[in-house]
Amino acid sequence: MGRTTLTVIAAALYVTSLAAAAAADAQTPGQIARKQIEAGSARDWPTLRTLYATDVRYVDPNGESRGVDAAINALERTLKPFGEVKAAIAKIYEGKDFAVAEWSSTAINTAEITLADGSQAGPTGNEVKLDIVTIYDIKDGKIVSERNYYDALNLYGSLGLLGD
């Protein structure tokens, strides 16, 4: 075997080891979903920025946002009326480029909340528990779309805002 052949083999082994290391560092869609739920619940905005694609589409019962800043602002507005948020993940289903998470969020209303009609309601001190399903579309290790589904009427009812 000549020196050139050994050099080519060594280079191929090096490139293969780099590819294997990159694959080992890559996160599955389920791992990305779990990290997003944990970071969102903890209000860890810097971590969320690393998880979202630049042009992420974020949807929840309050509306739709596009782009990282808009998505994080929407999440901030949703969480603002609540103190510490506790998330409990029941199950995450995943495929090659998607994840679906079934999870719940529990928090106490500690600040004013903006209602769907734009009016404000003062803090109630009530505990709110929401059952949530989130669908994530993942491309190149980033969340390109996040769609959150939960019963907003249950939220208002838990806060005592629906009346009798």
GIRAKA-V803835 format. One record per backbone hydrogen bond with DSSP energy under -1.0 kcal/mol. CO is the residue of the C=O (numbers start at 0). NH is the residue of the N-H. Records with the same first field share a line. If there is no record, write none. Layout:
# GIRAKA-V803835
CO->NH + NH
This chain:
# GIRAKA-V803835
1->5
2->6
3->7
4->8
5->9
6->10
7->11
8->12
9->13
10->14
11->15
12->16
13->17
14->18
15->19
16->20
17->21
18->22
19->23
20->24
21->25
27->31
28->32
29->33
30->34
31->35
32->36
33->37
34->38
35->39
36->40
37->41
38->43
39->42
42->44
43->47
44->48
45->49
46->50
47->51
50->142
52->55
53->67
55->66
56->145
57->64
58->147
59->62
62->59
64->57
66->70
67->71
68->72
69->73
70->74
71->75
72->76
73->77
74->78
75->79
78->81
80->109 + 110
85->105
87->103
90->101
92->99
96->137
97->94
98->135
99->92
100->133
101->89 + 90
102->131
103->87
104->129
105->85
106->127
107->82
108->124
112->120
114->117
118->114
120->112
125->108
127->106
129->104
131->102
132->148
133->100
134->146
135->98
136->143 + 144
138->141
141->138
142->52
143->56
144->136
145->58
146->134
148->132
149->151
150->154
151->155
152->156
153->157
154->158
155->160
156->159
